[in-house]
Amino acid sequence: MNSKQIDCILMLAQTLNFNRAAENLYITQPTLTYHIKTAEEEIGFPIFHRSGKGAALTPAGQQFCLVLGNLRDELKRAIEQGQNNSRRYHSNLTVGLPMRSAIYFLPQAIEEFEHTHEGVSVTPEFIPLHSFDRFLRGEQDMVFAREEDMKRIPDIKIHPLFKSKIYLISETTDPLAQKDKIVIDDLAGRTLMVGGGSQPELRAVQQRVLQKLHLAHFNSNDHDTTLTNVASHKGICLAPGFLNDHNGEFAWTRFDCKETISCVLCTHASDRRELVSDFIRILQRYYKTRPDFPV
């Protein structure tokens, strides 16, 4: 199946009208019909029901178009990245990470690395938290992770970055935001959000707080939902520092506990390129001089 067929299928799935789809693609209606027909013959099942009123997706076609849309987006990104790299670079390193803030010093490290390694680029690729499939398939050169998640995976090498401490997230106007450090008793009478895929180290802190203070609490599905709930005055939460996006919208105050979360970069054991080692050494140097980066 070629890119023209993909565009025709997805446009018709969007409009469900052959004439309108053809107009949007700047082709004739017979050309559109031909591309749809040849694609259906190639894959072996009908994508659309035809009628005098237009087109409708078959059940198989509906599912197929969902997947096809994602594939087209991936293809587009791959082409754009290839075009960028072909103009300036002869080599590229990819770093999988769940959010830009996960590696606080990443922008500085990329700038320094590319300055000293002419023709080599570093490309961040954002992934769901704890999702390492692309790295494990060899599609990424390195990935940011919790050490605990990776230490039992074979054929990888773990490079320590920093120990992420635990912080209390509150509104900037909250009296707790004026403190230099939060202790358990400071949370008395508050509502605490828990859950949302919390790491074991964080869950241990949450449970200790709840057991001592018997706070009102509720589950929050994920970090973005938690931040929305904080902004809605529904409660406060505890979170690791690597989730902080440093935009000043919320107060992140150090919580008094011994638990930390060991954050690492992982590479493939078979990848012994010096440029990979150079990039990791740059990052490690930043964290060595500022192990608890500013919040």
C-alpha positions as CSV (number, residue, x, y, z in Angstrom):
1,M,0.0,0.0,0.0
2,N,1.5,3.4,-1.0
3,S,1.1,6.8,0.6
4,K,-1.5,8.0,-2.0
5,Q,-3.7,5.0,-1.1
6,I,-3.4,5.8,2.6
7,D,-4.3,9.5,2.1
8,C,-7.3,8.5,0.0
9,I,-8.6,6.0,2.6
10,L,-8.2,8.3,5.5
11,M,-9.7,11.3,3.7
12,L,-12.8,9.2,2.6
13,A,-13.0,7.9,6.2
14,Q,-13.2,11.5,7.4
15,T,-15.6,12.9,4.9
16,L,-17.6,9.7,3.9
17,N,-18.2,11.4,0.6
18,F,-16.3,10.5,-2.6
19,N,-16.6,14.0,-4.3
20,R,-15.7,15.9,-1.2
21,A,-12.7,13.6,-0.4
22,A,-11.5,14.0,-4.0
23,E,-11.8,17.8,-3.8
24,N,-9.9,17.9,-0.5
25,L,-7.1,15.8,-2.1
26,Y,-7.1,17.8,-5.4
27,I,-7.7,14.7,-7.4
28,T,-10.6,13.5,-9.5
29,Q,-13.3,11.3,-8.1
30,P,-12.4,8.3,-10.4
31,T,-8.8,8.5,-9.3
32,L,-9.9,8.4,-5.6
33,T,-12.2,5.4,-6.4
34,Y,-9.4,3.6,-8.1
35,H,-7.0,4.0,-5.2
36,I,-9.6,2.8,-2.7
37,K,-10.5,-0.2,-4.9
38,T,-6.9,-1.3,-5.4
39,A,-6.1,-0.9,-1.7
40,E,-9.1,-3.1,-0.7
41,E,-8.0,-5.7,-3.3
42,E,-4.5,-5.7,-1.8
43,I,-5.6,-6.1,1.9
44,G,-8.4,-8.5,1.1
45,F,-11.4,-6.9,2.8
46,P,-13.8,-4.0,2.1
47,I,-13.0,-0.8,4.0
48,F,-16.2,1.0,2.9
49,H,-19.8,0.3,2.1
50,R,-20.8,2.2,-1.0
51,S,-24.2,3.7,-1.5
52,G,-26.0,6.4,-3.5
53,K,-25.6,8.7,-0.4
54,G,-21.8,8.2,-0.2
55,A,-19.7,5.8,1.8
56,A,-19.7,4.3,5.3
57,L,-16.9,2.4,7.1
58,T,-17.3,-1.3,7.5
59,P,-16.5,-2.6,11.1
60,A,-13.2,-3.9,9.8
61,G,-12.6,-0.6,8.0
62,Q,-13.2,1.4,11.1
63,Q,-10.6,-0.5,13.0
64,F,-8.2,-0.5,10.1
65,C,-8.4,3.3,9.7
66,L,-7.6,3.9,13.4
67,V,-4.4,1.9,13.0
68,L,-3.7,3.4,9.5
69,G,-3.9,7.0,10.9
70,N,-1.3,6.2,13.5
71,L,0.9,4.6,11.0
72,R,0.7,7.7,8.7
73,D,1.6,10.0,11.6
74,E,4.6,7.8,12.4
75,L,5.6,7.8,8.7
76,K,5.3,11.5,8.5
77,R,7.5,12.0,11.6
78,A,10.1,9.6,10.2
79,I,10.2,11.4,6.9
80,E,10.5,14.9,8.6
81,Q,13.2,13.7,10.9
82,G,15.1,12.1,8.0
83,Q,14.9,15.3,6.0
84,N,16.2,17.3,9.0
85,N,19.0,15.0,9.6
86,S,20.0,14.6,6.0
87,R,20.6,18.4,5.8
88,R,22.8,18.8,8.8
89,Y,23.8,15.5,10.3
90,H,25.5,12.3,9.4
91,S,24.5,10.5,12.6
92,N,21.7,10.7,15.2
93,L,21.1,9.5,18.8
94,T,17.6,9.0,20.0
95,V,16.6,9.4,23.7
96,G,13.2,8.0,24.9
97,L,11.7,9.9,27.8
98,P,8.2,10.3,29.2
99,M,8.4,14.1,29.3
100,R,10.9,16.9,28.7
101,S,11.3,17.6,32.4
102,A,12.3,14.0,33.1
103,I,15.9,14.9,32.3
104,Y,16.2,18.4,33.6
105,F,19.6,19.1,32.0
106,L,18.8,17.5,28.6
107,P,18.7,20.8,26.6
108,Q,22.0,21.9,28.0
109,A,23.5,18.5,27.4
110,I,22.3,18.4,23.8
111,E,23.7,21.8,23.1
112,E,27.1,20.9,24.5
113,F,27.2,17.6,22.8
114,E,26.3,18.8,19.4
115,H,28.8,21.6,19.7
116,T,31.6,19.2,20.3
117,H,30.3,16.4,18.0
118,E,29.8,18.1,14.6
119,G,27.3,16.3,12.4
120,V,25.7,14.2,15.2
121,S,22.2,15.1,16.5
122,V,20.3,14.1,19.6
123,T,16.6,13.6,19.2
124,P,14.2,13.3,22.2
125,E,11.4,10.9,21.5
126,F,8.5,11.2,24.0
127,I,7.0,7.9,25.3
128,P,4.4,6.9,27.9
129,L,5.8,6.6,31.4
130,H,7.3,3.1,31.9
131,S,6.9,2.2,28.2
132,F,10.2,0.8,26.9
133,D,9.0,-1.2,23.9
134,R,10.7,0.9,21.2
135,F,14.0,0.9,23.2
136,L,13.8,-2.9,23.6
137,R,13.2,-3.3,19.9
138,G,16.4,-1.4,19.2
139,E,14.5,1.6,17.8
140,Q,15.9,4.0,20.4
141,D,19.6,4.4,21.4
142,M,18.8,5.2,25.1
143,V,15.9,5.6,27.4
144,F,15.2,7.4,30.6
145,A,13.9,5.1,33.4
146,R,13.6,4.2,37.0
147,E,16.5,1.9,37.9
148,E,14.1,-0.5,39.6
149,D,12.2,-0.9,36.3
150,M,15.3,-1.9,34.3
151,K,17.7,-3.8,36.5
152,R,16.3,-7.2,35.6
153,I,16.2,-6.6,31.8
154,P,19.0,-8.5,30.0
155,D,21.4,-7.0,27.4
156,I,21.2,-3.4,28.6
157,K,23.6,-1.2,30.4
158,I,22.4,1.1,33.2
159,H,24.0,4.6,33.6
160,P,23.1,6.4,36.9
161,L,21.9,10.0,36.5
162,F,20.4,11.2,39.8
163,K,18.3,10.4,42.9
164,S,15.0,12.0,42.5
165,K,13.6,13.3,45.9
166,I,10.0,13.5,46.9
167,Y,8.2,16.9,46.9
168,L,4.8,18.2,47.9
169,I,2.8,19.8,45.1
170,S,0.5,22.6,46.2
171,E,-0.9,25.8,44.8
172,T,1.6,28.7,45.0
173,T,-0.8,30.6,47.3
174,D,-1.0,27.6,49.7
175,P,0.6,28.4,53.1
176,L,2.6,25.1,52.7
177,A,4.3,26.7,49.7
178,Q,6.1,29.2,52.0
179,K,8.0,26.4,53.9
180,D,11.5,25.3,53.0
181,K,10.7,21.7,53.8
182,I,7.4,19.8,54.6
183,V,7.1,17.3,57.4
184,I,4.3,14.9,57.9
185,D,2.5,16.9,60.6
186,D,2.3,19.9,58.2
187,L,-0.3,17.9,56.3
188,A,-2.8,17.4,59.1
189,G,-6.3,18.2,58.0
190,R,-5.5,18.2,54.3
191,T,-6.8,15.9,51.5
192,L,-4.0,13.8,49.8
193,M,-4.1,12.4,46.3
194,V,-2.6,9.0,45.9
195,G,-2.2,6.3,43.2
196,G,-1.9,7.3,39.5
197,G,0.9,4.9,38.9
198,S,3.0,5.9,41.9
199,Q,6.4,4.3,42.2
200,P,6.9,1.9,45.1
201,E,9.1,4.4,46.9
202,L,6.4,7.1,46.6
203,R,3.7,4.7,47.7
204,A,5.6,3.9,50.9
205,V,5.7,7.7,51.7
206,Q,2.0,8.1,51.0
207,Q,1.1,5.2,53.2
208,R,3.2,6.4,56.1
209,V,1.5,9.8,55.9
210,L,-2.0,8.3,55.8
211,Q,-1.3,5.9,58.6
212,K,0.0,8.6,60.9
213,L,-2.5,11.4,60.1
214,H,-5.6,9.4,58.9
215,L,-6.0,12.0,56.2
216,A,-8.9,12.2,53.7
217,H,-7.6,10.9,50.4
218,F,-8.6,9.8,47.0
219,N,-7.1,8.2,43.9
220,S,-5.9,10.3,41.0
221,N,-5.4,8.5,37.7
222,D,-2.2,10.2,36.4
223,H,0.1,13.1,36.9
224,D,-1.8,15.5,34.6
225,T,-5.1,14.7,36.4
226,T,-3.4,15.2,39.7
227,L,-2.2,18.7,38.7
228,T,-5.7,19.6,37.5
229,N,-7.1,18.5,40.9
230,V,-4.5,20.6,42.7
231,A,-5.5,23.6,40.7
232,S,-9.2,22.8,41.4
233,H,-8.5,23.0,45.2
234,K,-9.3,19.3,45.6
235,G,-6.2,18.4,47.4
236,I,-2.4,18.2,47.5
237,C,-0.1,15.4,46.4
238,L,3.4,14.0,46.8
239,A,5.5,13.4,43.6
240,P,9.1,12.7,42.5
241,G,11.1,15.7,41.4
242,F,11.6,14.4,37.9
243,L,8.0,15.1,37.1
244,N,8.4,18.9,37.7
245,D,8.1,20.9,34.5
246,H,9.5,24.0,36.2
247,N,6.9,26.4,34.8
248,G,6.1,28.0,38.1
249,E,2.4,27.1,38.0
250,F,2.6,25.0,41.2
251,A,4.8,25.0,44.3
252,W,7.1,22.0,44.6
253,T,8.3,21.9,48.3
254,R,10.8,19.3,49.5
255,F,9.2,16.6,51.6
256,D,11.1,15.3,54.7
257,C,11.6,11.6,54.0
258,K,14.5,9.2,53.3
259,E,13.1,7.7,50.1
260,T,14.5,8.7,46.7
261,I,13.9,7.3,43.2
262,S,17.0,6.3,41.3
263,C,16.7,7.7,37.8
264,V,19.0,6.3,35.1
265,L,19.7,6.2,31.3
266,C,19.8,2.8,29.7
267,T,21.7,1.9,26.6
268,H,22.0,-1.4,24.7
269,A,24.9,-3.6,26.0
270,S,26.0,-4.1,22.4
271,D,26.2,-0.4,21.7
272,R,29.8,0.6,22.5
273,R,30.0,3.8,20.4
274,E,32.1,6.4,21.9
275,L,29.6,9.2,21.0
276,V,27.0,7.4,23.2
277,S,29.4,7.3,26.1
278,D,30.3,11.0,25.5
279,F,26.7,12.1,25.7
280,I,26.0,10.2,28.9
281,R,29.2,11.6,30.5
282,I,28.0,15.1,29.8
283,L,24.7,14.4,31.5
284,Q,26.3,12.7,34.5
285,R,28.6,15.7,34.9
286,Y,25.6,18.1,35.2
287,Y,23.9,16.0,37.8
288,K,27.1,15.3,39.7
289,T,27.6,19.1,40.3
290,R,23.9,19.7,41.1
291,P,22.4,16.4,42.3
292,D,19.2,17.9,43.6
293,F,18.5,20.2,40.7
294,P,16.5,23.4,41.4
295,V,12.8,23.3,41.8
